[in-house]
Amino acid sequence: MDMVKTTEYARALYTAQGPKAEAEIARKIQDCKDKGQDAEAQDWQAVRRAIISMRGPHQG
């Protein structure tokens, strides 16, 4: 997933779910890893990093 798509997805997910978005992403990352879908897990990691960046420091 490219950076623009990652940022758009992260923004939409965070807008829809707020702070719960990170927990949902963590579940998705683990699910992908359990299924051996490493590339998809990396995409979710990128989305998670984008959300962390949007939140700013010391928020969670």
MODELLER restraints for C-alpha pairs under 7 A, 6 or more apart:
rsr = mdl.restraints
at = mdl.atoms
rsr.add(forms.Gaussian(group=physical.xy_distance, feature=features.Distance(at['CA:1:A'], at['CA:43:A']), mean=6.16, stdev=0.5))
rsr.add(forms.Gaussian(group=physical.xy_distance, feature=features.Distance(at['CA:6:A'], at['CA:46:A']), mean=6.70, stdev=0.5))
rsr.add(forms.Gaussian(group=physical.xy_distance, feature=features.Distance(at['CA:6:A'], at['CA:47:A']), mean=5.44, stdev=0.5))
rsr.add(forms.Gaussian(group=physical.xy_distance, feature=features.Distance(at['CA:7:A'], at['CA:47:A']), mean=6.81, stdev=0.5))
rsr.add(forms.Gaussian(group=physical.xy_distance, feature=features.Distance(at['CA:7:A'], at['CA:50:A']), mean=6.03, stdev=0.5))
rsr.add(forms.Gaussian(group=physical.xy_distance, feature=features.Distance(at['CA:10:A'], at['CA:47:A']), mean=5.23, stdev=0.5))
rsr.add(forms.Gaussian(group=physical.xy_distance, feature=features.Distance(at['CA:10:A'], at['CA:50:A']), mean=6.12, stdev=0.5))
rsr.add(forms.Gaussian(group=physical.xy_distance, feature=features.Distance(at['CA:10:A'], at['CA:51:A']), mean=5.64, stdev=0.5))
rsr.add(forms.Gaussian(group=physical.xy_distance, feature=features.Distance(at['CA:13:A'], at['CA:21:A']), mean=6.22, stdev=0.5))
rsr.add(forms.Gaussian(group=physical.xy_distance, feature=features.Distance(at['CA:14:A'], at['CA:21:A']), mean=5.57, stdev=0.5))
rsr.add(forms.Gaussian(group=physical.xy_distance, feature=features.Distance(at['CA:14:A'], at['CA:51:A']), mean=6.84, stdev=0.5))
rsr.add(forms.Gaussian(group=physical.xy_distance, feature=features.Distance(at['CA:22:A'], at['CA:48:A']), mean=6.34, stdev=0.5))
rsr.add(forms.Gaussian(group=physical.xy_distance, feature=features.Distance(at['CA:25:A'], at['CA:44:A']), mean=6.43, stdev=0.5))
rsr.add(forms.Gaussian(group=physical.xy_distance, feature=features.Distance(at['CA:25:A'], at['CA:48:A']), mean=6.58, stdev=0.5))
rsr.add(forms.Gaussian(group=physical.xy_distance, feature=features.Distance(at['CA:29:A'], at['CA:41:A']), mean=4.80, stdev=0.5))
rsr.add(forms.Gaussian(group=physical.xy_distance, feature=features.Distance(at['CA:29:A'], at['CA:44:A']), mean=6.00, stdev=0.5))
rsr.add(forms.Gaussian(group=physical.xy_distance, feature=features.Distance(at['CA:29:A'], at['CA:45:A']), mean=6.93, stdev=0.5))
rsr.add(forms.Gaussian(group=physical.xy_distance, feature=features.Distance(at['CA:32:A'], at['CA:38:A']), mean=6.57, stdev=0.5))
rsr.add(forms.Gaussian(group=physical.xy_distance, feature=features.Distance(at['CA:32:A'], at['CA:40:A']), mean=6.50, stdev=0.5))
rsr.add(forms.Gaussian(group=physical.xy_distance, feature=features.Distance(at['CA:32:A'], at['CA:41:A']), mean=5.32, stdev=0.5))
rsr.add(forms.Gaussian(group=physical.xy_distance, feature=features.Distance(at['CA:33:A'], at['CA:41:A']), mean=6.22, stdev=0.5))
